[in-house]
Amino acid sequence: MQARLRVWDDNGDGKSVFLSCYHMMTGNMVKAITQGEFADQAWVDGLLRRFAGYYFVALDQYENNPQLAPLVWQRAHHAAAEKAFSPLQRLLHGVNAHINYDLVFALNDLLEPEWRGLDKSQQAARYADHCYVNAVIGKTIDAVQRDVLGPAMPGLALLDSLLGLFDEHLIARTITHPMAQNCVVPRHAAAGRRRHARARPAYLRHRSRCTQDQRFD
């Protein structure tokens, strides 16, 4: 992530807005895993890596042939390239693509093979672990406003000071509410998989890259 961010920042590439936010959130997630804040650290680590894998596969597809990337990522990267879109709009385009699209597949990849073999307490633990991700993301919002959106949107600092924590709560709610809707219920993942079935072949051609080997540095 850091290598891409340096290149994009140097080149003024609008895709850096989402990736900067994603990098911060991923760092907080890795810290939470390292500190043992989840019931099953290994499972959450696997989810985080699979989740990141889908992002980087779609990005590689877009950079090599935009038409091969999922439509939702084509739109997000198009918004990142258009000056008419604000940094906040670029960020939310990326969040929409990664949360409402990639997360469905990442959850399904991990849950479908194991869900029937889990007892009720294990299923509840999966639910709690994934939903705790929302809290970790929420802790990142103020830093995203200050370090990512602030330099590009000076007026945001004034709004932040006037609204106190309300704007952080609002942005966190916007980002994490879709994640809560996807929380560890296989039928939700299955429904999402059906909705996106026609778009997934592009991902499947590169499925081997969406593995536990995905790195975050």
VOFI-200618 format. One line per 2 residues: number of its first residue (from 0); for each residue x, y, z of C-alpha. Coordinates in steps of 0.5 Angstrom, whole numbers, plus 500, padded with zeros to 3 digits. Layout:
NUM = X,Y,Z | ...
END
This chain:
0 = 500,500,500 | 505,505,502
2 = 509,504,495 | 503,506,491
4 = 501,512,496 | 508,515,495
6 = 507,514,487 | 500,517,487
8 = 501,522,492 | 507,525,488
10 = 503,524,481 | 497,528,484
12 = 493,521,483 | 486,522,486
14 = 486,514,488 | 491,516,494
16 = 485,519,498 | 481,512,499
18 = 488,508,499 | 490,513,505
20 = 484,512,509 | 484,504,507
22 = 492,504,510 | 490,508,516
24 = 484,503,518 | 488,497,516
26 = 494,499,520 | 489,500,526
28 = 486,493,524 | 493,490,524
30 = 494,493,531 | 488,490,534
32 = 489,483,532 | 496,484,535
34 = 493,486,541 | 488,480,541
36 = 482,484,541 | 478,479,537
38 = 476,472,539 | 479,469,533
40 = 485,473,531 | 487,468,526
42 = 480,469,522 | 480,476,523
44 = 487,476,520 | 485,472,514
46 = 478,476,513 | 483,482,513
48 = 488,479,508 | 482,477,503
50 = 479,483,503 | 485,487,501
52 = 486,482,496 | 480,484,492
54 = 482,491,492 | 488,490,489
56 = 486,485,484 | 481,490,482
58 = 486,495,482 | 491,491,477
60 = 485,490,473 | 483,497,472
62 = 490,499,471 | 491,494,465
64 = 485,494,462 | 479,498,466
66 = 474,494,462 | 476,488,466
68 = 475,491,473 | 468,491,476
70 = 463,496,474 | 463,499,481
72 = 471,500,481 | 471,503,474
74 = 466,508,477 | 470,509,483
76 = 477,510,480 | 473,515,475
78 = 471,519,480 | 478,519,483
80 = 481,522,476 | 475,527,475
82 = 477,534,478 | 469,535,479
84 = 469,530,485 | 471,533,492
86 = 476,528,496 | 470,526,500
88 = 466,524,494 | 472,520,492
90 = 473,517,499 | 466,515,499
92 = 466,512,492 | 472,508,494
94 = 468,506,501 | 462,504,497
96 = 466,499,492 | 470,496,498
98 = 465,495,503 | 458,494,499
100 = 462,490,493 | 469,487,496
102 = 466,485,503 | 461,481,500
104 = 466,476,497 | 471,476,502
106 = 466,474,507 | 463,469,503
108 = 470,466,501 | 471,465,509
110 = 464,463,511 | 461,459,506
112 = 466,453,507 | 466,453,515
114 = 459,456,517 | 455,449,517
116 = 460,446,522 | 460,452,527
118 = 456,451,533 | 452,457,535
120 = 457,460,540 | 462,460,534
122 = 457,463,529 | 456,468,535
124 = 464,469,535 | 464,470,528
126 = 459,476,528 | 462,479,534
128 = 469,479,531 | 466,482,524
130 = 462,487,527 | 468,490,532
132 = 471,492,526 | 466,497,526
134 = 469,500,532 | 476,500,530
136 = 474,504,523 | 470,509,528
138 = 477,510,531 | 480,512,525
140 = 475,517,522 | 478,523,526
142 = 485,522,523 | 482,521,516
144 = 479,528,517 | 485,531,519
146 = 491,528,515 | 487,525,509
148 = 481,530,507 | 484,536,511
150 = 489,538,507 | 485,538,501
152 = 479,541,504 | 481,547,509
154 = 474,548,510 | 473,541,513
156 = 477,543,519 | 473,549,521
158 = 467,544,520 | 470,539,525
160 = 471,544,530 | 464,547,530
162 = 461,540,530 | 465,537,535
164 = 465,529,535 | 458,529,531
166 = 461,529,524 | 466,524,526
168 = 460,520,528 | 456,521,522
170 = 462,519,517 | 463,513,521
172 = 456,511,521 | 456,512,513
174 = 462,508,512 | 460,502,518
176 = 453,502,517 | 454,498,510
178 = 459,493,514 | 454,492,519
180 = 449,490,514 | 454,485,512
182 = 456,482,519 | 457,475,518
184 = 450,472,516 | 451,467,510
186 = 445,468,507 | 447,476,506
188 = 453,474,503 | 450,469,499
190 = 445,474,496 | 450,479,495
192 = 454,474,491 | 448,472,487
194 = 447,480,485 | 454,481,483
196 = 454,474,480 | 455,477,473
198 = 461,481,475 | 465,476,479
200 = 468,472,473 | 473,478,472
202 = 475,476,479 | 475,469,479
204 = 481,469,473 | 485,472,478
206 = 483,468,484 | 490,466,486
208 = 492,473,488 | 486,474,493
210 = 490,469,498 | 492,469,505
212 = 499,472,502 | 496,479,501
214 = 501,484,505 | 499,491,508
216 = 506,494,508
END
